């Protein structure tokens, strides 16, 4: 494509993607959709070219390279919106990724099984698991009718600071007509206070699966949602619901159930993680048993489908099967809205949710089948490597294009989060070469920068002289941006253009952080033998911010566009060779946005 076409590609914000088969097929952190990546690949390369991703994540780059042979409607829309005429056709890809779950996902999706065979095996798997545990999710409805649990809202137990009387956190917080969370609760003894200030009740419990007694927060079932022959229902939990959970905890588990320690690091909290030393402590006994049953039965399915079935189960696991699943309240809602775990953290609320695993996995089958229909039979070749990118196996100057999104400093400790799935696989992420700022791993900015430099030096080595690279990056901290820019410079690479990935939904940390920054800069990178220092008298980052403020003040902007300003300023500075010296907070204070 021409230089003008590529300028058009980077000229305006790129949407992160819409929900669809590829988006919904798995619950794994992904910063950009495969369809958006495919547009970059199709514009930067020719059919048959070799594409590389050195921080492979969920395998989006490899999937995108293969999809260029069979562009989706969304890919065609993205090209038309920008007036681009990419050359569609299969590309080949090499993807390096440290995590076991990421490479499992990439391998399954880039060698997608035939959809009908997968559906038959998946439906057989869930049906057999349900038959193996026929009463696991059984419960009676409000009228005593037999039913099946859809989900249960659990609640921490709290006690009054004055009299010690116990109640559920749910009863202390939840108010009705309209449904809302109350700020105060009055105990029968007359003491009034904020429910979050009431002490959580602890209990010592014997864990039959590890043979030890542990101390944990006391949690009890509070509200049960189910279905019977006459429809859906909900009711308050009873002693029978607590007894059913206790029964699930005392029976032997299927062979191979991962009764293994958790590897806690930066995400551990002494409060809500109290007593959670092993993987199964993150689940109700019922949900852990359901997952263990499915996992055990996969070994009886055809070998060529086992990895796809494992991915199916794990796609539901971390986001929906643990105590990290939660409820939210929406305006004018008559009841709670049940959602999944918060992305990028391991938060356990005072009102965790237990979902029916068998029902949830069954619902995923159709979505996976749609993804496999899209990807099955593509002719490109994807080489997925589980390992570090500090030493690539590729020859010098053998890669036509690189698309990658490195870890954003200490933004998300992927290896710690990935263990929720990887402990089921029996293999966890090797963290020695994980590019991260992590007190738990003893890595600061300098260690993070050194790892990035090693990786980008390899990128420079394998790129052809005229090859491009696109890097997705995000941070609100100048020190992290300096680590990236320094690593690129030391590797002999430079930024030549910048745009923004316009996410439609911010992550948990973006929403709840001290400084909200939306839009991940998309950086176009090329080889540059020697870094150039800024010329004397060149503008500083604060100079650029002043200019942008003057330009922005002349035009009305939305709240989202306001939060794009730091990312836009970063892109401008990188292209201009201006050192990154200001955090997002400093920029927003200058612009009177913070």
Secondary structure by P-SEA (a helix, b strand, c coil): ccaaaaaaaacbbbbccccccccccccccccccaaaaaaaaaaaccccbbbbbcccccaaaaaaaaacccccaaaaaaaaaaccccccccccbbbbbccaaaaaaaaaaaacccaaaaaaaaaaaaaaaaaacccccccccccccbbbbcbbbbbbbbbbcccbbbbbccccccccccccccccccccccccccccccbbbbbbbbcccccbbbbccbbbbcbbbbccccccccccccaaaaaaaaaaaaccccccccccccccccccccccccccccccccccaaaaaaaaaaaaacccccccaaaaaaaaaaaaccccccccccccccccccbbbbbcccccccccccbbbbccaaaaaaaaaaaaaaaaaacccccbbbbbbcccccccccccccccccccccccccccccccccccccccccccccccccccccccccccaaaaaaaaaaaaaaaaaaccccbbbbbbbccccaaaaaaaaaaaaaacccccbbbbccccccccccccccccccbbbbbbbbbbccccccccccccaaaaaaaaaaaaaaccccaaaaaaaaaaaaaaaaaacccccccaaaaaaaaccc
